[in-house]
């Protein structure tokens, strides 16, 4: 009986060694072929603890969680060592990286050094080194986006689990992806692994037939699940409430926690601006937490650039209070006039898409109509205009005075 585990282990090591050069030769990065768990190498995407999921926020990223069958297929390469998977591109949002599935060896080692082997020391958003590498585009050179996990499409696509016996599947966590001619769809080259796995939807057929395989992962205990879970007694900011996400604020806005520096929060909003002076944190808050998988373009426009900004105090506040897209309201931060007008426009565009913006839920982040004042086109940071009717009356009085 002792011979069987040795034989299985030898076969597994042989498969890993054979797979590594064929996949890694396509990219200029140190491919992680190490056994990150006893159940397989990095590209087996094995989940052992809930803390294995490292919380990040930024983008753009790819979501391959649903890939496999038509229409988001995973088609094996001729050698069977990888699969070309059609995945959703998510421009910005809360996402998670499975520490055991980090395919860049250098970044894996750096992340383990900071976060611990299981990831328990990096459960604060963007505290793991891998988050920064993905957000700044250095995780794998010459790729458009990296595949991770996000809750962004669950309201439309669902979530669940189907256990499958040993078979070939695609391990897409942190795989490199390139944009296609189809808006919102990227092609991710995911290494394959032969073993038991779970599909992230209920009641699915495990064997897709032909050259198609599932994008999947393996959770040996069948108790943790294949997706991140909220902390005990807490919630996940900027994620859907249906999967443990934190809610939006109500009209009764709470006071900031005593350990939160609101001046720092507001400064983080003020410091993160795009090339024309719009403060990105406000516009992102106005769209991100009411978005759907179908309005990715709007979220991308509202949030683009925020991934490069330092917003640690904002993350800290939302995690402590347990709310989503809420820091500026709690700290009573003021956006500049140009940002307010952009928020107003984004809200209107959300309504046109059938989405209820945060403004209509709690009367915050409503923005300012460009036609609401005579100085609507004043530069960013300009003071609000003097009421137009008082200005006219003043000019009339001045004219009469001069005649006298």
Secondary structure, DSSP 8 states (H G I E B T S, - for coil): -HHHHHHHHHHHHHHHHHHHHHHHTTSSS-B--S-SBTTB-GGG-B--SGGGEEEEEE--EEE-TT-BSSSSBEEE-TTSSEEEEEEEEE-SEEEEEEGGG--BHHHHHHHHHHH-SSSTT--STT-SHHHHHHHTT-SSTT-SEEEEB-STTHHHH----EEEEEEEEEEEEEEEEEE-SSTTEEEEEEEEEEEEEEESSSS--S---TTB--B-BB-TTSSS-SS----TT--BTTS-GGGTB-B---SS-----TT--HHHHHHHHHH-B-TTS-BHHHHHHHHGGG--GGGHHHHHHHHTTGGGS--HHHHHHHHHHTBSS-HHHHTT----HHHHHHHHHHHHHHHHTT---HHHHHS-S----TTSSTTTT--TT------HHHHHHHHHHHHHHHH-
